[in-house]
Amino acid sequence: MARSAGVGARQVQRQFGTRAIAVVSVLGLTGVLGGCGVGGGSSDVTLRLVAADYGDSAANSSEKYWADLVERYESEHPDVKIDVSVHSWNDVDRKVKEMVDAGDPPDLAQIGAYADYAAEGKLYKAGDLLSIPVQADFLSQLATAGEVNSVQYGMPFASSTRVLFYNKKLFAEAGLTPPKTWDDLAANAEALKAEGVKYPYALPLGPEEAQAETMQWLLSGGGGYTDITGIYSVDSVQNVQTFTWLKDELVGKGLTGPVAPGKLNRADAFAAFAAGDVGMLNGHPSLMGMAEKKGVEFGMVPTPGVDGESPSTLGVADWMMAFNKNGHRDQVGDFLNFVYSEENVLDFSREYNLLPVTISASRAMAASDEGKDLKPFLDQLPTSELYPVGNTSWATVNAAVKKQIGKAVAPNGSPEGVLGGLQATATRAESAE
C-alpha cells in the first residue's frame, strides 16, 4: 500500500536518489542513465514510463524489476521501445507533475494518485487500453477506487492492508495475550508501560503518513473519512468518539511513548518496532521483513475495534495511469496487458512484500507456500476500505490531515475542534471541484 499514500509504502524512506533505466532492445543490453529515459534507436514507437521505487536499497531497486520486464516485452515487440525512469517516493509524484505542467507528460506513470489528471481529461480510460479479461481481473474494490464519475482511469498497481503487530517477547514478559478490543489494547499498553517498554503502543500521527493511522482508527471505531454515500464525514459522532478515546485512554495516560504522536512518523515507528522498543502498532507487510532482519519475533492479529475485531481495515493502493497526449494507445494498451499478466503481478508482489491487485495473482499467491506470511493481509483485502482517491478533493484533505490530526490528541487539543476543522477543509475542497 504507503506507501497512499503510499502503499505501503511508500514503505520506507528511499536513500539512494533518482535513477533511470533504458533497455536497448536492439543490443539486448540494460544501461542505467541519469534522469528520464531517452528515446530514439531503431524502434518505431518509444513509450516513456515514470515509476516509483519500492526498494530500500540499490540491491532491490524497482529498476531491476522493470529492466527484466521490459527486456522480455521488447524481445517479442521489436517495434516498441520502453524507457523507464524510476524515482523515489519522495520525488516521483512531483516529477510527473512537472512533466505534465511542462506540456510533456510521460506515456505512463506509476505513482500515488490519478484523480486530478483524470478530471482534467489527460488520461485514457482503462477500458480503452486493457483487454476485457485483464480489466475484469482487477480486484473489485481496487477497480472501483480507480474510478472518477464511475469510469475507471486509475489502474491499481500495488496494494497493502494493515494489521496489528505485537512484539511476542515483550508480551510474554508481561504475561499478555493479543488484544481484540480497544479496552484490551489499553490494558495491554498499561502492562507494557509497567514493564518499562518505551512505546507500549506506537501512534504515528506525524506528517509522513498520518492519514493511514488516522483512517485505521476511524474504521475501527465504525467511522471513516466518508459516509456510505461517499460524502465527507470527518467530524462524525463516531470519529469524534474515536479520537476522544485515543486522547484520553492512550495518549493522556502516557501509553504512546516519549515522542508526541503528532511528531512521530511511520518510518520512525517501524524502526522502533524493529529495534524491539514497541509493544504494538499498526503495520503493513514491509514491517515483517524489517523486524525479521533485526531478529524481532512478532505476531499479527486483526485490528482491535470498540467491541471486537474491527469491521474493516485500511486498504492502500498505488496507481498506474496512461496519458493521452502522445497517442500510441494501441502500444500502451498492449504493454499494459503484459504488465498485468499473472506472472508479472506475482513477481512484483513477491519481490516487495505487497499484495497482488488481480484476482488471478491473489489466488496464486494464497495457494503458494510463499504466500503464507502475507495471508493475514490477503484475507483482509476483499473487505478493506481505501482512501477516497477518486475525489480530486482528496489531495487537499489528505494534506490537511497530515498537518492537523496530531493536534487532536495533544494535551490541550480538541478532537471535536480538529475534526471539525478538517471537515470544513473537505467541504471547501469539494465545493471547489
DAKA-V757235 format. One record per pair of residues at least 24 apart in sequence whose ideal C-beta (glycine too) atoms are under 7 Angstrom apart, sorted by the first residue. I is the first residue (numbers start at 0). GAP is how many residues later the second one is. D is the distance in whole Angstrom. If there is no record, write none. Layout:
i=I gap=GAP d=D
i=I gap=GAP d=D
This chain:
i=0 gap=157 d=6
i=0 gap=158 d=5
i=0 gap=159 d=3
i=0 gap=283 d=6
i=0 gap=315 d=3
i=0 gap=316 d=6
i=0 gap=317 d=7
i=0 gap=353 d=7
i=1 gap=207 d=6
i=1 gap=210 d=7
i=1 gap=314 d=6
i=2 gap=86 d=7
i=2 gap=313 d=6
i=3 gap=108 d=6
i=3 gap=312 d=5
i=3 gap=383 d=6
i=4 gap=107 d=6
i=4 gap=204 d=6
i=4 gap=206 d=7
i=4 gap=207 d=6
i=4 gap=311 d=6
i=5 gap=83 d=6
i=5 gap=106 d=5
i=5 gap=310 d=6
i=5 gap=312 d=6
i=6 gap=151 d=5
i=6 gap=152 d=6
i=6 gap=153 d=5
i=6 gap=309 d=5
i=6 gap=310 d=7
i=6 gap=311 d=5
i=6 gap=347 d=6
i=7 gap=152 d=4
i=7 gap=276 d=4
i=7 gap=277 d=6
i=7 gap=278 d=5
i=7 gap=308 d=6
i=7 gap=346 d=6
i=8 gap=45 d=7
i=8 gap=275 d=7
i=8 gap=277 d=6
i=9 gap=79 d=5
i=9 gap=199 d=7
i=10 gap=43 d=7
i=10 gap=273 d=7
i=10 gap=275 d=4
i=11 gap=44 d=5
i=11 gap=255 d=6
i=11 gap=274 d=7
i=12 gap=254 d=5
i=13 gap=39 d=6
i=13 gap=74 d=4
i=13 gap=75 d=6
i=13 gap=76 d=6
i=15 gap=41 d=7
i=15 gap=42 d=5
i=16 gap=71 d=7
i=17 gap=69 d=5
i=17 gap=70 d=6
i=17 gap=73 d=6
i=18 gap=42 d=7
i=18 gap=44 d=6
i=18 gap=67 d=6
i=19 gap=64 d=7
i=19 gap=65 d=4
i=19 gap=66 d=6
i=20 gap=42 d=5
i=20 gap=45 d=6
i=20 gap=46 d=5
i=20 gap=63 d=5
i=20 gap=65 d=6
i=21 gap=61 d=5
i=22 gap=44 d=6
i=22 gap=47 d=4
i=22 gap=48 d=5
i=22 gap=51 d=6
i=22 gap=59 d=7
i=24 gap=49 d=4
i=24 gap=50 d=7
i=24 gap=53 d=6
i=24 gap=56 d=6
i=29 gap=37 d=5
i=29 gap=41 d=7
i=31 gap=31 d=7
i=35 gap=49 d=5
i=36 gap=46 d=2
i=36 gap=47 d=6
i=36 gap=48 d=5
i=37 gap=45 d=6
i=38 gap=44 d=6
i=40 gap=40 d=6
i=42 gap=36 d=6
i=42 gap=37 d=6
i=42 gap=38 d=4
i=43 gap=35 d=4
i=44 gap=34 d=7
i=44 gap=35 d=5
i=44 gap=283 d=6
i=44 gap=286 d=5
i=45 gap=35 d=5
i=45 gap=37 d=6
i=46 gap=33 d=7
i=46 gap=35 d=5
i=46 gap=60 d=4
i=46 gap=61 d=7
i=46 gap=281 d=6
i=46 gap=284 d=6
i=46 gap=285 d=6
i=46 gap=288 d=6
i=47 gap=35 d=5
i=47 gap=58 d=4
i=47 gap=59 d=5
i=48 gap=33 d=6
i=48 gap=35 d=5
i=48 gap=57 d=6
i=48 gap=58 d=7
i=48 gap=59 d=4
i=48 gap=61 d=7
i=49 gap=35 d=5
i=49 gap=37 d=7
i=49 gap=42 d=7
i=49 gap=45 d=6
i=49 gap=46 d=5
i=49 gap=56 d=5
i=49 gap=59 d=5
i=50 gap=33 d=6
i=50 gap=35 d=5
i=50 gap=59 d=4
i=51 gap=35 d=7
i=51 gap=37 d=6
i=51 gap=40 d=5
i=51 gap=58 d=6
i=51 gap=59 d=6
i=51 gap=266 d=7
i=52 gap=33 d=5
i=52 gap=34 d=6
i=52 gap=35 d=5
i=52 gap=36 d=7
i=53 gap=298 d=4
i=59 gap=291 d=7
i=60 gap=25 d=7
i=61 gap=24 d=5
i=64 gap=283 d=6
i=64 gap=286 d=6
i=68 gap=270 d=7
i=68 gap=275 d=6
i=72 gap=262 d=6
i=72 gap=265 d=5
i=79 gap=251 d=5
i=81 gap=253 d=7
i=104 gap=218 d=4
i=104 gap=220 d=5
i=105 gap=217 d=6
i=106 gap=215 d=6
i=106 gap=216 d=6
i=106 gap=219 d=5
i=106 gap=221 d=6
i=106 gap=225 d=6
i=107 gap=212 d=7
i=107 gap=214 d=5
i=107 gap=224 d=7
i=108 gap=212 d=5
i=109 gap=47 d=5
i=109 gap=208 d=7
i=109 gap=210 d=5
i=110 gap=208 d=7
i=111 gap=206 d=6
i=111 gap=207 d=7
i=112 gap=206 d=7
i=112 gap=276 d=6
i=112 gap=282 d=6
i=113 gap=39 d=6
i=113 gap=40 d=4
i=113 gap=205 d=5
i=113 gap=207 d=4
i=114 gap=33 d=6
i=114 gap=274 d=6
i=114 gap=275 d=6
i=114 gap=276 d=6
i=114 gap=277 d=5
i=114 gap=279 d=7
i=115 gap=276 d=5
i=115 gap=279 d=7
i=116 gap=204 d=6
i=117 gap=30 d=5
i=117 gap=35 d=4
i=118 gap=29 d=6
i=118 gap=273 d=5
i=121 gap=201 d=6
i=121 gap=202 d=6
i=121 gap=203 d=7
i=122 gap=30 d=5
i=122 gap=198 d=5
i=122 gap=199 d=6
i=122 gap=200 d=6
i=122 gap=201 d=6
i=123 gap=198 d=5
i=123 gap=200 d=5
i=123 gap=205 d=6
i=124 gap=26 d=6
i=124 gap=27 d=7
i=124 gap=28 d=6
i=125 gap=26 d=4
i=125 gap=27 d=6
i=125 gap=29 d=5
i=126 gap=25 d=7
i=127 gap=201 d=6
i=128 gap=193 d=6
i=128 gap=200 d=7
i=128 gap=203 d=6
i=128 gap=204 d=4
i=128 gap=207 d=6
i=129 gap=203 d=6
i=129 gap=206 d=6
i=129 gap=207 d=6
i=130 gap=206 d=5
i=133 gap=203 d=5
i=133 gap=206 d=5
i=136 gap=221 d=4
i=136 gap=222 d=5
i=136 gap=223 d=6
i=137 gap=219 d=6
i=137 gap=220 d=6
i=138 gap=218 d=6
i=138 gap=219 d=7
i=138 gap=220 d=6
i=138 gap=223 d=7
i=138 gap=242 d=7
i=140 gap=174 d=7
i=140 gap=243 d=7
i=140 gap=245 d=7
i=141 gap=175 d=5
i=141 gap=215 d=5
i=144 gap=172 d=6
i=144 gap=241 d=4
i=144 gap=244 d=6
i=144 gap=245 d=6
i=145 gap=173 d=7
i=146 gap=243 d=5
i=147 gap=242 d=5
i=152 gap=168 d=6
i=153 gap=165 d=4
i=153 gap=167 d=6
i=154 gap=164 d=7
i=154 gap=165 d=4
i=154 gap=166 d=7
i=155 gap=161 d=5
i=155 gap=163 d=6
i=155 gap=201 d=4
i=156 gap=161 d=5
i=156 gap=162 d=6
i=156 gap=163 d=5
i=156 gap=200 d=6
i=157 gap=159 d=7
i=157 gap=160 d=5
i=157 gap=196 d=5
i=157 gap=199 d=7
i=158 gap=156 d=6
i=158 gap=157 d=6
i=158 gap=158 d=5
i=158 gap=195 d=7
i=158 gap=196 d=5
i=158 gap=198 d=5
i=158 gap=222 d=7
i=159 gap=124 d=4
i=159 gap=125 d=6
i=159 gap=156 d=5
i=159 gap=194 d=6
i=159 gap=195 d=6
i=159 gap=217 d=6
i=160 gap=123 d=7
i=160 gap=152 d=5
i=160 gap=153 d=7
i=160 gap=154 d=5
i=160 gap=194 d=7
i=160 gap=216 d=5
i=160 gap=219 d=4
i=160 gap=220 d=5
i=160 gap=223 d=5
i=161 gap=54 d=5
i=161 gap=120 d=5
i=161 gap=121 d=7
i=161 gap=122 d=6
i=161 gap=141 d=7
i=161 gap=151 d=5
i=161 gap=152 d=5
i=162 gap=120 d=7
i=162 gap=137 d=5
i=162 gap=138 d=7
i=162 gap=139 d=6
i=162 gap=140 d=7
i=162 gap=213 d=5
i=162 gap=214 d=7
i=163 gap=116 d=6
i=163 gap=118 d=6
i=163 gap=136 d=7
i=163 gap=137 d=5
i=163 gap=138 d=7
i=163 gap=139 d=5
i=163 gap=140 d=7
i=164 gap=108 d=7
i=164 gap=115 d=7
i=164 gap=116 d=6
i=164 gap=118 d=4
i=164 gap=122 d=6
i=164 gap=133 d=5
i=164 gap=135 d=6
i=165 gap=113 d=6
i=165 gap=114 d=5
i=165 gap=132 d=7
i=165 gap=133 d=5
i=166 gap=109 d=7
i=166 gap=111 d=7
i=166 gap=112 d=6
i=166 gap=129 d=6
i=166 gap=131 d=6
i=167 gap=129 d=4
i=167 gap=130 d=6
i=167 gap=131 d=5
i=168 gap=128 d=6
i=169 gap=27 d=6
i=169 gap=109 d=5
i=177 gap=121 d=6
i=177 gap=123 d=4
i=178 gap=125 d=5
i=179 gap=124 d=6
i=179 gap=128 d=6
i=179 gap=129 d=6
i=180 gap=123 d=5
i=180 gap=124 d=7
i=180 gap=125 d=7
i=180 gap=126 d=6
i=180 gap=127 d=6
i=181 gap=63 d=6
i=181 gap=122 d=6
i=181 gap=123 d=7
i=181 gap=124 d=6
i=183 gap=120 d=6
i=184 gap=95 d=7
i=184 gap=119 d=5
i=185 gap=63 d=5
i=185 gap=64 d=6
i=185 gap=69 d=7
i=187 gap=92 d=7
i=188 gap=61 d=7
i=188 gap=66 d=4
i=188 gap=90 d=7
i=189 gap=65 d=7
i=191 gap=87 d=4
i=192 gap=61 d=7
i=192 gap=62 d=6
i=196 gap=82 d=5
i=197 gap=59 d=6
i=197 gap=60 d=7
i=197 gap=79 d=4
i=198 gap=57 d=7
i=198 gap=58 d=3
i=198 gap=73 d=6
i=198 gap=78 d=6
i=198 gap=79 d=4
i=198 gap=80 d=7
i=199 gap=55 d=5
i=199 gap=79 d=5
i=200 gap=49 d=6
i=200 gap=54 d=6
i=200 gap=55 d=6
i=200 gap=78 d=6
i=200 gap=79 d=5
i=200 gap=80 d=7
i=201 gap=54 d=7
i=201 gap=55 d=6
i=201 gap=62 d=7
i=201 gap=67 d=4
i=201 gap=70 d=6
i=201 gap=71 d=7
i=201 gap=76 d=5
i=201 gap=79 d=4
i=202 gap=47 d=7
i=202 gap=48 d=7
i=202 gap=53 d=4
i=202 gap=58 d=4
i=202 gap=61 d=7
i=203 gap=57 d=7
i=203 gap=60 d=5
i=203 gap=61 d=6
i=203 gap=62 d=4
i=203 gap=65 d=4
i=204 gap=56 d=4
i=204 gap=57 d=5
i=204 gap=59 d=7
i=204 gap=200 d=5
i=204 gap=201 d=4
i=204 gap=204 d=7
i=205 gap=56 d=6
i=205 gap=57 d=5
i=205 gap=58 d=5
i=205 gap=59 d=4
i=205 gap=200 d=7
i=206 gap=195 d=4
i=206 gap=196 d=6
i=207 gap=57 d=4
i=207 gap=58 d=5
i=207 gap=59 d=6
i=208 gap=57 d=4
i=209 gap=191 d=6
i=209 gap=192 d=5
i=209 gap=195 d=5
i=209 gap=196 d=7
i=210 gap=176 d=7
i=210 gap=187 d=5
i=210 gap=190 d=5
i=210 gap=191 d=6
i=211 gap=102 d=6
i=211 gap=104 d=7
i=212 gap=69 d=6
i=213 gap=187 d=6
i=213 gap=191 d=5
i=214 gap=99 d=5
i=214 gap=172 d=7
i=215 gap=66 d=5
i=215 gap=87 d=6
i=215 gap=97 d=7
i=215 gap=98 d=5
i=216 gap=25 d=6
i=216 gap=29 d=6
i=217 gap=24 d=6
i=218 gap=91 d=6
i=218 gap=93 d=5
i=218 gap=94 d=7
i=218 gap=95 d=6
i=218 gap=166 d=6
i=219 gap=83 d=5
i=219 gap=84 d=7
i=219 gap=85 d=4
i=219 gap=90 d=4
i=220 gap=85 d=6
i=221 gap=84 d=7
i=221 gap=89 d=7
i=223 gap=161 d=6
i=224 gap=162 d=7
i=224 gap=163 d=6
i=225 gap=162 d=5
i=229 gap=158 d=7
i=231 gap=191 d=6
i=231 gap=194 d=4
i=231 gap=195 d=7
i=231 gap=198 d=7
i=233 gap=185 d=5
i=233 gap=188 d=5
i=233 gap=189 d=4
i=233 gap=192 d=6
i=234 gap=184 d=4
i=234 gap=185 d=5
i=234 gap=188 d=4
i=238 gap=180 d=6
i=239 gap=175 d=5
i=239 gap=176 d=5
i=239 gap=179 d=6
i=242 gap=165 d=5
i=242 gap=166 d=7
i=242 gap=172 d=4
i=242 gap=176 d=7
i=243 gap=171 d=5
i=245 gap=163 d=5
i=246 gap=161 d=7
i=246 gap=162 d=4
i=246 gap=166 d=7
i=246 gap=168 d=6
i=250 gap=158 d=4
i=259 gap=146 d=7
i=259 gap=150 d=7
i=260 gap=145 d=6
i=260 gap=148 d=5
i=261 gap=144 d=2
i=261 gap=145 d=6
i=261 gap=148 d=6
i=262 gap=143 d=7
i=284 gap=68 d=4
i=284 gap=69 d=6
i=284 gap=89 d=6
i=284 gap=92 d=6
i=285 gap=67 d=5
i=287 gap=65 d=6
i=287 gap=85 d=6
i=288 gap=64 d=6
i=299 gap=76 d=5
i=311 gap=71 d=5
i=311 gap=72 d=6
i=311 gap=73 d=5
i=312 gap=67 d=5
i=312 gap=71 d=5
i=313 gap=70 d=6
i=313 gap=71 d=7
i=314 gap=66 d=6
i=314 gap=69 d=3
i=314 gap=70 d=6
i=314 gap=71 d=5
i=315 gap=70 d=7
i=316 gap=40 d=7
i=316 gap=69 d=6
i=354 gap=26 d=6
i=391 gap=41 d=6
i=392 gap=33 d=7
i=392 gap=36 d=4
i=392 gap=37 d=5
i=392 gap=40 d=6
i=395 gap=29 d=7
i=395 gap=33 d=4
i=396 gap=28 d=6
i=396 gap=29 d=5
i=396 gap=32 d=6
i=399 gap=25 d=5
